[in-house]
Amino acid sequence: MTLEEPIPLPNDFRFNPNPNKWQPTKKLISRTGYFLCINEDGLVYSSIEHVDCNALLQFETVDTGIVTIKGVQSGRYLAFNSKGVLCGVPTKDESCSFHERMKSLYTLYKSEKYSKKKWFLAISKRGRIKNGRKSRTRKKHSQFLPIKDM
C-alpha cells in the first residue's frame, strides 16, 4: 500500500463531525465496595447491590479532565452543595463539574467549583456518602473504579 491509496474503512463506519458528548453508561464502584447511586428525589446514596437501577450513571466530558455525572434513571446531576454534601440537582450548573484524575488503577473525582477546598467524591467503609470536607485523596474511600454496564 502506498501513501496515495486511501485507507480502507470498515463497512459500518460512519463519520460524525459532532459526536455526542455522552459516554456509555457506567457504574462507579468505590474501593470500599459500594456503588454510587442517585435517586429521583436528589438523594445520593451507596448500594452494595450492582443491580440497583439508580447506580447507572452517564459521564459527559465538559473539558479535558472535567466531567459531569448524571443518573440515568433519575435524570439528576451529581453536585456538591455549599456545605459539602453530595446531592442530585435537576439542572446542570457549575457545581456539577468534577476533575477526573487517575491514581494508580483508580479514579478520583474532585469538585471543580470547590477545587481550592479539595472536596472529593467519597464513600466510607460502612457505605455512607462522605461530606466533601472530610474526604482525602490518599484514603481508599475517595478512589473509584468506573465499570462499563453490560
DRENKOLBA-84322 format. One record per residue (C-alpha): residue number from 1; x, y, z; chain; residue in one letter. Coordinates in nm, 2 decimals, decimal comma. Example, Ala and Ser with C-alpha at 12.3 -4.5 7.8 and 13.67 -1.06 7.14 Angstrom:
2
    i       x       y       z  ch  aa
    1    1,23   -0,45    0,78   A   a
    2    1,37   -0,11    0,71   A   s
END
This chain:
150
    i       x       y       z  ch  aa
    1    0,00    0,00    0,00   A   m
    2    0,14    0,34   -0,10   A   t
    3    0,07    0,68    0,06   A   l
    4   -0,16    0,79   -0,22   A   e
    5   -0,40    0,50   -0,17   A   e
    6   -0,69    0,56    0,07   A   p
    7   -0,71    0,37    0,39   A   i
    8   -0,99    0,11    0,38   A   p
    9   -1,26    0,17    0,64   A   l
   10   -1,50   -0,09    0,78   A   p
   11   -1,84   -0,11    0,62   A   n
   12   -2,03    0,00    0,93   A   d
   13   -1,80    0,31    0,98   A   f
   14   -1,99    0,64    0,99   A   r
   15   -1,81    0,98    1,04   A   f
   16   -1,99    1,21    1,28   A   n
   17   -1,85    1,56    1,29   A   p
   18   -2,05    1,65    1,61   A   n
   19   -2,02    1,34    1,83   A   p
   20   -2,24    1,31    2,13   A   n
   21   -2,05    1,41    2,44   A   k
   22   -2,23    1,15    2,65   A   w
   23   -2,03    0,83    2,70   A   q
   24   -2,19    0,49    2,75   A   p
   25   -2,35    0,42    3,09   A   t
   26   -2,12    0,32    3,37   A   k
   27   -2,13    0,24    3,74   A   k
   28   -1,90    0,39    3,99   A   l
   29   -1,77    0,14    4,25   A   i
   30   -1,58    0,27    4,54   A   s
   31   -1,26    0,10    4,66   A   r
   32   -1,46    0,03    4,97   A   t
   33   -1,70   -0,19    4,76   A   g
   34   -2,01    0,03    4,73   A   y
   35   -2,18    0,16    4,42   A   f
   36   -2,27    0,53    4,39   A   l
   37   -2,64    0,59    4,33   A   c
   38   -2,86    0,90    4,26   A   i
   39   -3,24    0,86    4,31   A   n
   40   -3,53    1,07    4,17   A   e
   41   -3,56    1,29    4,49   A   d
   42   -3,19    1,40    4,45   A   g
   43   -3,07    1,18    4,73   A   l
   44   -2,72    1,04    4,67   A   v
   45   -2,66    0,71    4,84   A   y
   46   -2,45    0,40    4,81   A   s
   47   -2,56    0,04    4,74   A   s
   48   -2,38   -0,29    4,78   A   i
   49   -2,61   -0,43    4,50   A   e
   50   -2,48   -0,39    4,15   A   h
   51   -2,83   -0,44    4,01   A   v
   52   -2,96   -0,11    4,17   A   d
   53   -3,12    0,08    3,88   A   c
   54   -3,01    0,42    4,03   A   n
   55   -2,64    0,31    4,01   A   a
   56   -2,63    0,36    3,63   A   l
   57   -2,45    0,68    3,55   A   l
   58   -2,37    0,88    3,24   A   q
   59   -2,05    1,08    3,21   A   f
   60   -2,03    1,39    2,99   A   e
   61   -1,69    1,54    2,90   A   t
   62   -1,70    1,91    2,96   A   v
   63   -1,33    1,98    2,90   A   d
   64   -1,01    1,79    2,92   A   t
   65   -1,02    1,60    3,25   A   g
   66   -1,35    1,76    3,36   A   i
   67   -1,68    1,56    3,36   A   v
   68   -2,04    1,59    3,47   A   t
   69   -2,21    1,28    3,61   A   i
   70   -2,58    1,22    3,55   A   k
   71   -2,80    0,94    3,69   A   g
   72   -2,97    0,76    3,40   A   v
   73   -3,28    0,66    3,60   A   q
   74   -3,33    0,99    3,79   A   s
   75   -3,21    1,23    3,53   A   g
   76   -3,03    1,43    3,80   A   r
   77   -2,67    1,56    3,80   A   y
   78   -2,43    1,49    4,08   A   l
   79   -2,32    1,80    4,26   A   a
   80   -2,18    1,94    4,59   A   f
   81   -2,38    2,19    4,78   A   n
   82   -2,22    2,48    4,97   A   s
   83   -2,19    2,26    5,29   A   k
   84   -2,00    1,98    5,12   A   g
   85   -2,30    1,74    5,09   A   v
   86   -2,34    1,54    4,77   A   l
   87   -2,69    1,58    4,61   A   c
   88   -2,86    1,53    4,28   A   g
   89   -2,97    1,85    4,11   A   v
   90   -3,22    1,86    3,82   A   p
   91   -3,03    2,11    3,60   A   t
   92   -2,66    2,13    3,52   A   k
   93   -2,47    2,42    3,67   A   d
   94   -2,11    2,49    3,78   A   e
   95   -2,13    2,28    4,09   A   s
   96   -2,19    1,97    3,87   A   c
   97   -1,84    1,96    3,72   A   s
   98   -1,57    1,73    3,86   A   f
   99   -1,20    1,70    3,78   A   h
  100   -1,13    1,34    3,69   A   e
  101   -0,78    1,22    3,79   A   r
  102   -0,62    0,87    3,78   A   m
  103   -0,44    0,74    4,08   A   k
  104   -0,29    0,40    4,01   A   s
  105   -0,58    0,19    3,89   A   l
  106   -0,85    0,41    4,05   A   y
  107   -1,01    0,74    3,96   A   t
  108   -1,05    1,04    4,19   A   l
  109   -1,34    1,30    4,13   A   y
  110   -1,27    1,64    4,28   A   k
  111   -1,53    1,92    4,27   A   s
  112   -1,43    2,19    4,02   A   e
  113   -1,63    2,46    4,19   A   k
  114   -1,48    2,39    4,53   A   y
  115   -1,13    2,29    4,39   A   s
  116   -0,95    2,51    4,64   A   k
  117   -1,13    2,33    4,93   A   k
  118   -1,03    1,99    4,78   A   k
  119   -1,37    1,82    4,80   A   w
  120   -1,37    1,47    4,67   A   f
  121   -1,64    1,22    4,59   A   l
  122   -1,61    0,95    4,87   A   a
  123   -1,80    0,66    5,02   A   i
  124   -1,70    0,54    5,37   A   s
  125   -1,62    0,18    5,46   A   k
  126   -1,97    0,15    5,61   A   r
  127   -2,13    0,27    5,29   A   g
  128   -2,21    0,63    5,39   A   r
  129   -2,16    0,91    5,14   A   i
  130   -1,88    1,13    5,30   A   k
  131   -1,90    1,50    5,32   A   n
  132   -1,67    1,68    5,08   A   g
  133   -1,49    1,85    5,37   A   r
  134   -1,39    1,51    5,52   A   k
  135   -1,26    1,34    5,21   A   s
  136   -0,89    1,29    5,12   A   r
  137   -0,71    1,17    4,82   A   t
  138   -0,49    0,92    4,99   A   r
  139   -0,78    0,74    5,15   A   k
  140   -0,94    0,45    4,97   A   k
  141   -1,29    0,59    5,03   A   h
  142   -1,23    0,85    4,76   A   s
  143   -1,10    0,61    4,50   A   q
  144   -1,35    0,48    4,24   A   f
  145   -1,34    0,23    3,95   A   l
  146   -1,57    0,31    3,66   A   p
  147   -1,73   -0,01    3,54   A   i
  148   -1,90   -0,03    3,20   A   k
  149   -2,25   -0,15    3,22   A   d
  150   -2,31   -0,48    3,05   A   m
END
